[in-house]
Amino acid sequence: MKRIALTAIAAAALLSGGMADAESPRGIMRGTGDLGIVIERAAGRVVVVETSTPSRLYTIDGLGDLSHASAVFSRDGRFAYVFGRDGGLSKLDLLRGEIAKRVVQAGNSIGGAISQDGRVVAVSNYEPGGVRLFDAADLEPLAEIAATAVDGKRSKVVGLVDAPDSKLAFALYDAGEIWTADITDPRAPRVSRHRDIGRLPYDGMITPDGRHYVAGLFGEDGAALLDLWRPEAGVRRILDGYGRGEEPLPVYKMPHLEGWASVGDLAFLPAVGRHEVLVVSMSDWREVARIPVHGQPVFVVARPDGRQVWVNFAHPRNDTVQVIDVPSRSIVATLKPGPAVLHLEFTPRGEQVWLSVRDADRIDVYDTRRLERSASIPADKPSGIFFTARAGRIGY
Amino acid sequence: MKRIALTAIAAAALLSGGMADAESPRGIMRGTGDLGIVIERAAGRVVVVETSTPSRLYTIDGLGDLSHASAVFSRDGRFAYVFGRDGGLSKLDLLRGEIAKRVVQAGNSIGGAISQDGRVVAVSNYEPGGVRLFDAADLEPLAEIAATAVDGKRSKVVGLVDAPDSKLAFALYDAGEIWTADITDPRAPRVSRHRDIGRLPYDGMITPDGRHYVAGLFGEDGAALLDLWRPEAGVRRILDGYGRGEEPLPVYKMPHLEGWASVGDLAFLPAVGRHEVLVVSMSDWREVARIPVHGQPVFVVARPDGRQVWVNFAHPRNDTVQVIDVPSRSIVATLKPGPAVLHLEFTPRGEQVWLSVRDADRIDVYDTRRLERSASIPADKPSGIFFTARAGRIGY
């Protein structure tokens, strides 16, 4: 029965995206360190991939609305937790190639995180607002953090990330607050609130060391910074010009803050509404340079060694990817992978980068040294790409 | 037949170290992201462990002389490559719990590395000197880098590490040189030599970003630094006082340079022959502070988020571990795990640290937030601890 279903999926994939590969057998004993998933948004499906060959293994279907879907991984790398826009939380068994458990936990959600110890999966919700905590093993609910603003209304929650010492950090869009939650006891999270951080925080990121949480503000220029090593110092405003420009262009897409690249003491981040990447010193959070680029940047991602930063762009310039050489802060390559490059993900040691070329129904794999395409993998309108190495990293 | 052999090993382990756990079944489908190995040096054996529970799974025997043994991992996390002092190179299948392949590749070796793409395992040798390259799949030899000094003699090779862009870096002990090798074509490595870097480099390390290679000098004070982003600038001398002290103590054990901790722009490193940890700025490679500690430090290791640095010590003070709080640069805990704490390894997100307490035949697992022991695992005279997360990191 399952075999038939899989064959049907494979056939459908073949028709829709020209995918010629036969599916790999499921349920095989193998390492999980080189696995990943690619979101096929329109089909409500993911492709399980491996980066050693590289190749696609099989698909897992039935995941609902995967617009803006993201994923985190169990600490053993076997399971992916996929957060769907429709409130669906799906635990995927990457080895068996099937859904291990799926719950629809809210009406509208926007991402999630996994706790430092891997025991708790947290989901941030728009409708109803708040954060819900689930047991990573069976997705049973553990607790809810209501994220109630001063006026008693629930707030949409954005920018949810894990932090060291069993913490979560997130921002309340409607309330203009940043909260941290200590989930050492996940049935009784202890919340710390930071009020009046600025209007309408729309996303958040945490630095790779898990120390600094930054929320971008939609309602005003600038960003809000919380030093988790010194929470008693409170939230301070940084990057006062962020989001502003002398001649602002129409903003096609708010850049993801998770798209910030951190290289040593510098952060590379997408300018809002401008064809620029900003370079900011993380010691004083001041802008130190602007690098002109091809379009409005969406994701600005550092190669794991920090030698290069790769940038993709908003519509209508999203057929292009540029590579910034970090020491010289100059563009060393302008690549044209194809129409609608939506996302990019590096292998853990950075020798490859995978790009979703949505409108070509293709994932392109680039050799980051030669700056040339080394492989192409068919996929049906691919969007997000997530590798299991995220399991071992803070803030993923 | 295999079953009997395993049972015998388990029984022997039980007798020798008081290990009460039954062995877990081998050959089970599971994720590999939470696996690791612990070296049981005296027994020529490793214990396969997992950090989620945490627990020991089973042992793999027959690995020869494991003095100073180290290990790297395949990029899928399934296989460990163990480098023995006797020149043995063993590929262990962590899922099947058995040796997949073993070769004795030299008379006396001192460590190894795996290439960025995971395809090549490199071993650095004392006797005969040089570096040998092997196919990671089957351990077939690919090439040899003879490491011949100007006088035509072969040099012992130390401090071998992988580096981005398909490179290796290592130091020639006898010749006083640092070499890099581009192993894009592993059958024809292309070597770059840096001469006259100082007398008797005894070990080397690479910064976590893979940019700076540092070799410690045994024959004189100081260290040698190569910036791999600017190799044409050559090697320069740093830390002129390193290894020197106004009132030097007898050096019980040369500290491992792999024991340097990198936290943001700072490196924390063991003073040689002194009861101090040095703090060095990595922007100008100058010493900025000294932290008095309990004994002569051996390993100085940062928690992955950089908030803490853990230190163990040389004989006779090796029953103690101290924890440095990075922001205040002060000791926040002095722990006494037991006699002969030889090594320590953090889980990838840093919530646990594992300590080998050799003379208590025990691995202790500490909760890094509470600074308390959370678990103990029996092991027979444990030394090195290596987790599969190293597969995704540069320089491991």
Interface residues (C-beta under 8 A of the other chain):
Chain A: G27 I28 M29 R30 G31 T32 G33 D34 L35 E50 T51 S52 F73 S74 R75 D76 G77 R78 F79 L95 R96 Q116 D117 G118 D162 P164 D165 S166 T184 D209 G210 R211 W229 R230 V263 G264 D265 R303 P304 D305 G306 R307 P327 T347 P348 R349 G350 E351 R369 T388 A389 A391 G392 R393 I394
Chain B: G27 I28 M29 R30 G31 T32 G33 D34 L35 E50 T51 S52 F73 S74 R75 D76 G77 R78 F79 L95 R96 Q116 D117 G118 D162 P164 D165 S166 T184 D209 G210 R211 W229 R230 V263 G264 D265 R303 P304 D305 G306 R307 P327 T347 P348 R349 G350 E351 R369 T388 A389 A391 G392 R393 I394
